[in-house]
Amino acid sequence: MMTRLLPLRLALAACALALIASCVPPPQSSAVQVSYSAFDKYLNAGQIKDAEVGPNEIRATLKDGRTIIANRVDPAIAARLEQHGVEVAGESGTSDIGWLSWLIWLPLLFLLPFLFMRGNATAGGPVTAMTKSKARVFAETDVKVTFDNVAGVDEAKEELKEIVAFLKDPMRYGRLGAHVPKGVLLVGPPGTGKTLLARAVAGEAGVPFLSINGSEFVELYVGVGAARVRDLFEQGRKMAPAIIFIDELDALGRARGAPSHIGGNEEKEQTLNQLLSEVDGFDPTVGLVLLAATNRPEILDPALLRAGRFDRQVLVDRPDKSGRIQILGLYLAKVSLGPDVSAEEIAALTPGFTGADLATLVNEAALLATRRDSKHVVAADFTAAIERIVAGLEKKNRLLSPKEREIVAYHEMGHALVALLLPGVDRVQKVSIIPRGIGALGYTIQRPTEDRFLLTEDELESKMAVLLGGRAAERLVFGRVSTGAADDLAKVSDIARSIVTQYGMIASLGDVAYDRHPAQFLGGAAQTPSWLERNYGEETAREIDCAVREVVARAGRRAADVLQARRDLLDRGAKALLEKETLSVTELQELIAQAPPKLTLVSDAAQTTGRS
C-alpha cells in the first residue's frame, strides 16, 4: 500500500512546488524600461541593433550595448497622439493566464492536506499510528529470561509461579471455579529487578510478552492515550494466552484529582479511566494476565488497586545477604575471578545494595582490573569498586594545606576510634584522608556484622557518638571545630529526632509517637516535612526540642570521654594517617595492639560499608 501511494505523494509534492514557484516573481532584469515614444525615437535615429517583439512588450538591444523595453501600443493611436505632441508611454497588458492558474491551484491547495492525511490513514501512517499502542511485542520464543536468571527475590518468584502455572494450564484453575488474579502489581525500590521478573514470568510460561512504559500512553492530544490503551488490550486478546506488562505504572495511574503543574488532567484521567475499564472488561479465563511495576505506589489511584483489578501486590525488595550472594553468583560467573574473591565477603560488604547496584559493582571491579592489565579480577578490585560507589571518585588533585590535612586526619581518627572502642558498633574497615566525591575530604568505612532490622536505644546512641567522634576530636585537639562535620550533624539530628518523636524512647515524653513516619516513595526522600503536620502544642514542641538537644549532647559527651581517655591512640592514629593517607583494617588492628591490655575491639567479624 505504501508503494502504491508513493507516486501520488510525489505528484502532490511536485504540484506544491510548482504552486510556490508560480507565486515567486521573476528575477529583476538589467534592461531599462522606456516609453513607447522613446523607443520610436531610438528607432528613427537608427540606434537599434536588434529587437524581440512580444504580445505585450518590445525588447530591443541598442548599438551601444544597452537593452531597453517598451510596452506595445497600436501604431495608429500612437501616430495620432504624436501629432498632437503627446508622449506615448503604453500600458502593460494583463494576461488571464495568472488568474486561470490560481483558479486551478487553489482547489489543489485545499485538497492537498486532505489527500495526504487520507493516504496516510489508509496506509497506517502517522494519523493512524498516533492511536496505535507502542508496546514492544516479544513472541514466546523471543523471551529467553527464566526464573533461573532472577536471584535474590525468592518470595516474589513463589508468588508469580502461580501465574506461570495458570498460563500453562488455564483449564486446571477453572475446574473448581477459581481464576487467576487479573492484575499483579510489582512494587519495590528502583533496581530490584521488577522488569526482569516480569520477563521471567513470560519466559517460564512460554507466551507472548507485550511490554510498554506508562509514559508512552501520555500524549498531547486528548483521547490518544485512551485509544492506545484499547489497542494494547486488543493486541493482547488476539495473542492470548499472553502477558501485558506496563512498566512505571505511576506515569499512567496517578491518583485523579491531584494538582497538575502543566495541565492535561483531562487527557490523563481519560487514559486512566480507559485502563480501569479494560481491566474490568477482560475475561481472565482466556489467559490474558496484566503485570505492572512501580516504585511509587503511594501516588496510585485507589480505584486501580481495589479487588478485581490489581488485586495482588508483590513486594520486590532489596535483597538480604543470602539474596546478594545469589545475585553475585549470577554476575560473577561472567567474570574471570582471582582465587581470593568470595561472593560471601562481597555480599557482607554491600548491605542495602540492589541487584542493579551489584551488577554495577561487578562491572566497576572488572574495569579496574582491566585498567591495570590484570588477567583476573581480585578482591582488592571489588573493595576499590565499593569505595568508588559508596564514597565517590578519588580526588587526588584536590590538594589540602598541611593544617587542613591535620584537621581531617584527627577528624577521621575520631570517628574510627569511637567506633572501635564502643560496644555494639559496626566495625571499622578503612580510614582515609584522600578526598572523594563532591565534598568529602576524608572517609571512614564500617562493615556491619549482619543485616540489621531493629536497633536498641543504646545502639542508636552509640551510632550517634561515632558520628560526633570527628567533631569531638577536633574540639579536643584544636580547641575549636571546623565545617567538616556538617553531614555528621545532619545525620545525628535525624536520629535524635526519631528517638524522641517516633520511637518513644524519652521517659519524660511518655510512650507517644509525636511524628508519624513521613510518607515517602520507595527508596526516596519524604515529600512533606513532618513539622507541617504537627499535631501537638507549643509546650510539647518545646519539650521535644529540648529532648533532642539533650540526646545529641549526651552522645557528644560520650564521644569526647572516649577520646579523652585514649588521647595517645588518637595522636598515634592521626600521625599514621598523615603519613600513609589510608589505614586498612590490619593497620588499625596493629595500632590497637599497642594500646593497654584493657582495650578491646568490638567484633572482628567482617561486614558492609557505611560512610562517615
Stockholm file with secondary structure:
# STOCKHOLM 1.0

chainA/1-612         MMTRLLPLRLALAACALALIASCVPPPQSSAVQVSYSAFDKYLNAGQIKDAEVGPNEIRATLKDGRTIIANRVDPAIAARLEQHGVEVAGESGTSDIGWLSWLIWLPLLFLLPFLFMRGNATAGGPVTAMTKSKARVFAETDVKVTFDNVAGVDEAKEELKEIVAFLKDPMRYGRLGAHVPKGVLLVGPPGTGKTLLARAVAGEAGVPFLSINGSEFVELYVGVGAARVRDLFEQGRKMAPAIIFIDELDALGRARGAPSHIGGNEEKEQTLNQLLSEVDGFDPTVGLVLLAATNRPEILDPALLRAGRFDRQVLVDRPDKSGRIQILGLYLAKVSLGPDVSAEEIAALTPGFTGADLATLVNEAALLATRRDSKHVVAADFTAAIERIVAGLEKKNRLLSPKEREIVAYHEMGHALVALLLPGVDRVQKVSIIPRGIGALGYTIQRPTEDRFLLTEDELESKMAVLLGGRAAERLVFGRVSTGAADDLAKVSDIARSIVTQYGMIASLGDVAYDRHPAQFLGGAAQTPSWLERNYGEETAREIDCAVREVVARAGRRAADVLQARRDLLDRGAKALLEKETLSVTELQELIAQAPPKLTLVSDAAQTTGRS
#=GR chainA/1-612 SS CHHHHHHHHHHHHHHHHHHHHHHSCCCCCSCEECCHHHHHHHHHTTCEEEEEECSSEEEEEETTSCEEEEECCCHHHHHHHHHTTCCCCCCCCCCHHHHHHHHHHHHHHHHHHHHHHHHHHHTTCHHHHTTSCCCEEECTTTCCCCGGGCCSCHHHHHHHHHHHHHHHCHHHHHTTTCCCCSEEEEECCTTSSHHHHHHHHHHHHTCCEEEEEGGGGCCSSTTHHHHHHHHHHHHHHHHCSEEEEEESGGGTCBCTTCCCSSCCHHHHHHHHHHHHHHHHHSCGGGSEEEEEEESCGGGBCHHHHSTTSSCEEEECCCCCHHHHHHHHHHHHTTSCBCTTCCHHHHHHTCTTCCHHHHHHHHHHHHHHHHHTTCSSBCHHHHHHHHHHHHHCCBCTTCCCCHHHHHHHHHHHHHHHHHHHHSTTCCEEEEEECSCBTTTBSCEEEEECSSCCSCCCHHHHHHHHHHHHHHHHHHHHHHSSCCGGGHHHHHHHHHHHHHHHHTSCCCGGGCSCCCSCCCCBCTTSCBSSCGGGGCCSCHHHHHHHHHHHHHHHHHHHHHHHHHHHHTHHHHHHHHHHHHHHSEEEHHHHHHHHHTSCTTCCCSCCCCCCCCCC
#=GC SS_cons         CHHHHHHHHHHHHHHHHHHHHHHSCCCCCSCEECCHHHHHHHHHTTCEEEEEECSSEEEEEETTSCEEEEECCCHHHHHHHHHTTCCCCCCCCCCHHHHHHHHHHHHHHHHHHHHHHHHHHHTTCHHHHTTSCCCEEECTTTCCCCGGGCCSCHHHHHHHHHHHHHHHCHHHHHTTTCCCCSEEEEECCTTSSHHHHHHHHHHHHTCCEEEEEGGGGCCSSTTHHHHHHHHHHHHHHHHCSEEEEEESGGGTCBCTTCCCSSCCHHHHHHHHHHHHHHHHHSCGGGSEEEEEEESCGGGBCHHHHSTTSSCEEEECCCCCHHHHHHHHHHHHTTSCBCTTCCHHHHHHTCTTCCHHHHHHHHHHHHHHHHHTTCSSBCHHHHHHHHHHHHHCCBCTTCCCCHHHHHHHHHHHHHHHHHHHHSTTCCEEEEEECSCBTTTBSCEEEEECSSCCSCCCHHHHHHHHHHHHHHHHHHHHHHSSCCGGGHHHHHHHHHHHHHHHHTSCCCGGGCSCCCSCCCCBCTTSCBSSCGGGGCCSCHHHHHHHHHHHHHHHHHHHHHHHHHHHHTHHHHHHHHHHHHHHSEEEHHHHHHHHHTSCTTCCCSCCCCCCCCCC
//
